[in-house]
């Protein structure tokens, strides 16, 4: 197994164990047990959004699912099947109906990739207690499902971050930011017909140029807790 395959295997095993644990608790308590909500993190290249997402997952003891893992799961039939099978039958049916409803709507990317991407993100969300990075997860789930964060920063700050943490030079950092931002905007527009920068698509937009990482983390956690305090 590659390192990525090992990571995915561990994540799915954890979801399988969590499902079993919830079923046992449900039987013992005679009531339905709900998993914690999911967090999605959209980020500008160089804004330190991926690092913040990892810190969020560690603080909450959530799983972290990033773009490379999602794309691997979407393309691997066996992994997709295993993830879907870790859900109960009622949830599987609900996901199928939800995806069919979305595909009948105004979404643009009606390809096999898009179909499997939506099913995958919805399945992950049903397991809950996961931080999902990128891939338009907030647009799949909508504001009523999960907590959706957009991490941004001025270009100058992002160049500084890439120099400091990725060891690029200034020219490389600028080129990488332009490439990354363009790729992400085009992905969201192609598959969802949306503008990735639309503030109404997120619960919280945070400029990391104005906060230390720990301060930013605390702000996100407070907002997250506030949204779900009633549940």
C-alpha positions as CSV (number, residue, x, y, z in Angstrom):
1,X,0.0,0.0,0.0
2,X,1.1,3.6,-0.7
3,X,1.1,6.1,2.1
4,X,-2.1,7.7,0.8
5,X,-3.8,4.2,0.6
6,X,-2.8,3.6,4.2
7,X,-4.3,6.9,5.3
8,X,-7.6,6.2,3.5
9,X,-7.7,2.7,4.9
10,X,-7.3,4.0,8.5
11,X,-10.0,6.7,7.9
12,X,-12.5,4.2,6.6
13,X,-11.8,1.7,9.4
14,X,-12.4,4.6,11.9
15,X,-15.8,5.3,10.2
16,X,-16.7,1.6,10.3
17,X,-15.8,1.5,14.1
18,X,-17.7,4.7,14.8
19,X,-20.8,3.3,13.0
20,X,-20.6,0.1,15.1
21,X,-20.1,2.2,18.3
22,X,-23.2,4.4,17.6
23,X,-25.3,1.4,16.8
24,X,-24.3,-0.2,20.1
25,X,-25.0,3.0,22.0
26,X,-28.3,3.4,20.3
27,X,-29.4,0.0,21.4
28,X,-28.2,0.6,24.9
29,X,-29.9,4.0,25.2
30,X,-32.9,3.2,23.1
31,X,-32.5,6.4,21.1
32,X,-30.8,7.6,17.9
33,X,-27.2,8.7,18.2
34,X,-26.1,11.5,15.9
35,X,-22.5,12.0,14.9
36,X,-21.0,15.5,15.3
37,X,-21.3,17.9,12.4
38,X,-18.7,18.2,9.6
39,X,-16.5,21.3,8.9
40,X,-15.5,22.3,5.4
41,X,-12.5,24.5,4.7
42,X,-12.1,26.5,1.5
43,X,-8.9,28.4,1.2
44,X,-6.8,30.6,-1.0
45,X,-3.4,29.3,-1.9
46,X,-0.9,30.4,0.7
47,X,-3.4,31.6,3.2
48,X,-2.5,28.7,5.6
49,X,-6.0,27.3,5.3
50,X,-4.7,23.7,5.1
51,X,-2.7,24.1,8.2
52,X,-5.6,25.6,10.1
53,X,-7.8,22.7,8.9
54,X,-5.3,20.2,10.3
55,X,-5.2,22.1,13.6
56,X,-9.0,22.1,13.7
57,X,-9.1,18.3,13.2
58,X,-6.5,17.8,16.0
59,X,-8.3,20.1,18.4
60,X,-11.7,18.5,17.9
61,X,-10.3,14.9,17.4
62,X,-12.0,14.9,14.0
63,X,-10.7,13.1,10.9
64,X,-9.0,15.2,8.2
65,X,-9.9,14.6,4.5
66,X,-8.0,16.7,2.0
67,X,-8.3,17.1,-1.8
68,X,-5.9,14.2,-2.7
69,X,-7.8,11.8,-0.5
70,X,-11.2,12.8,-2.0
71,X,-9.9,12.5,-5.5
72,X,-8.4,9.1,-4.8
73,X,-11.7,7.9,-3.2
74,X,-13.7,9.2,-6.2
75,X,-11.6,7.3,-8.7
76,X,-11.3,4.1,-6.7
77,X,-14.4,2.0,-7.0
78,X,-13.5,-0.3,-4.2
79,X,-12.9,2.6,-1.7
80,X,-16.2,4.3,-2.7
81,X,-18.1,1.0,-2.2
82,X,-16.5,0.5,1.2
83,X,-17.3,4.0,2.3
84,X,-21.0,3.7,1.2
85,X,-21.3,0.3,2.8
86,X,-20.2,1.8,6.1
87,X,-23.6,3.6,6.2
88,X,-26.9,2.1,7.2
89,X,-29.5,1.4,4.5
90,X,-31.7,4.4,5.3
91,X,-28.8,6.8,4.9
92,X,-27.8,5.2,1.6
93,X,-31.2,5.8,0.2
94,X,-31.3,9.4,1.4
95,X,-27.9,10.0,-0.3
96,X,-29.2,8.6,-3.6
97,X,-32.3,10.8,-3.5
98,X,-30.2,13.9,-2.5
99,X,-27.8,13.4,-5.4
100,X,-30.6,12.8,-7.9
101,X,-32.2,16.0,-6.7
102,X,-29.0,18.0,-7.1
103,X,-28.4,16.6,-10.6
104,X,-31.9,17.7,-11.7
105,X,-31.0,21.3,-10.5
106,X,-28.7,23.9,-11.9
107,X,-25.4,22.2,-11.2
108,X,-23.2,22.2,-14.3
109,X,-20.7,19.4,-13.8
110,X,-23.0,16.4,-14.6
111,X,-20.1,13.9,-15.1
112,X,-19.3,10.6,-13.5
113,X,-16.6,12.4,-11.4
114,X,-19.2,14.9,-10.2
115,X,-21.7,12.2,-9.4
116,X,-19.2,10.2,-7.3
117,X,-17.8,13.3,-5.7
118,X,-21.2,14.3,-4.4
119,X,-22.0,10.8,-3.1
120,X,-18.6,10.7,-1.4
121,X,-18.9,14.1,0.3
122,X,-22.5,13.3,1.5
123,X,-21.3,9.9,2.8
124,X,-18.5,11.5,4.7
125,X,-20.8,14.1,6.1
126,X,-23.2,11.4,7.3
127,X,-20.3,9.9,9.4
128,X,-19.7,13.4,10.7
129,X,-16.8,14.6,12.9
130,X,-14.6,15.3,9.8
131,X,-12.8,18.4,8.5
132,X,-13.0,18.4,4.7
133,X,-10.6,20.5,2.7
134,X,-11.6,21.9,-0.7
135,X,-13.4,20.2,-3.5
136,X,-16.5,22.4,-3.1
137,X,-17.8,20.4,-0.1
138,X,-19.6,23.4,1.2
139,X,-21.6,23.7,-2.1
140,X,-22.6,20.1,-2.0
141,X,-23.8,20.2,1.7
142,X,-25.2,23.7,1.8
143,X,-25.3,26.1,4.8
144,X,-27.8,23.9,6.6
145,X,-25.4,21.0,6.7
146,X,-22.1,21.5,8.5
147,X,-19.9,24.5,9.2
148,X,-18.2,26.2,6.2
149,X,-15.1,28.3,6.5
150,X,-13.3,30.3,3.8
151,X,-9.6,31.2,4.6
152,X,-8.2,34.2,2.8
153,X,-5.2,36.6,2.9
154,X,-3.8,39.4,0.8
155,X,-1.5,38.3,-2.0
156,X,1.6,39.8,-0.3
157,X,0.9,37.8,2.9
158,X,0.4,34.6,0.9
159,X,3.7,35.1,-1.0
160,X,5.4,35.6,2.4
161,X,3.8,32.4,3.7
162,X,4.9,30.3,0.7
163,X,8.4,31.6,1.0
164,X,8.5,30.8,4.8
165,X,6.7,27.5,4.8
166,X,7.2,26.0,1.3
167,X,10.6,27.5,0.6
168,X,9.6,29.1,-2.7
169,X,11.3,32.2,-3.9
170,X,9.1,35.3,-4.5
171,X,8.6,34.6,-8.2
172,X,7.7,31.0,-7.6
173,X,5.3,31.9,-4.8
174,X,3.5,34.5,-7.0
175,X,3.2,32.0,-9.9
176,X,1.9,29.2,-7.5
177,X,-0.7,31.5,-6.0
178,X,-2.0,32.6,-9.5
179,X,-2.1,28.9,-10.6
180,X,-3.8,27.6,-7.4
181,X,-6.4,30.4,-7.3
182,X,-7.3,30.0,-11.0
183,X,-7.6,26.2,-10.7
184,X,-9.9,26.4,-7.6
185,X,-12.1,29.1,-9.1
186,X,-12.5,27.2,-12.4
187,X,-13.3,23.9,-10.5
188,X,-16.1,25.5,-8.5
189,X,-17.5,27.4,-11.5
190,X,-17.3,24.3,-13.8
191,X,-19.0,21.9,-11.4
192,X,-21.3,24.1,-9.4
193,X,-21.8,27.3,-11.4
194,X,-20.7,29.2,-8.4
195,X,-18.2,31.9,-7.5
196,X,-15.8,30.5,-4.9
197,X,-15.4,34.0,-3.4
198,X,-19.2,34.5,-2.8
199,X,-19.4,35.3,1.0
200,X,-23.0,33.9,1.2
201,X,-21.7,30.4,0.6
202,X,-19.8,30.3,4.0
203,X,-20.5,30.6,7.7
204,X,-17.3,32.4,8.3
205,X,-14.6,34.1,6.2
206,X,-11.3,34.7,8.0
207,X,-8.3,36.8,6.9
208,X,-5.3,35.1,8.4
209,X,-3.2,38.3,7.8
210,X,-5.0,39.8,10.8
211,X,-4.6,36.9,13.3
212,X,-2.0,34.5,14.6
213,X,-2.9,30.9,13.9
214,X,-4.0,30.1,17.4
215,X,-6.2,33.2,17.4
216,X,-7.7,32.2,14.1
217,X,-8.3,28.7,15.4
218,X,-10.1,30.0,18.5
219,X,-12.3,32.2,16.4
220,X,-13.3,29.3,14.1
221,X,-14.0,27.0,17.1
222,X,-16.2,29.7,18.8
223,X,-18.2,30.3,15.6
224,X,-18.6,26.6,15.1
225,X,-19.8,26.0,18.6
226,X,-22.2,28.9,18.3
227,X,-23.8,27.5,15.2
228,X,-24.4,24.1,16.7
229,X,-24.9,24.9,20.4
230,X,-28.6,23.9,20.2
231,X,-27.7,20.5,18.8
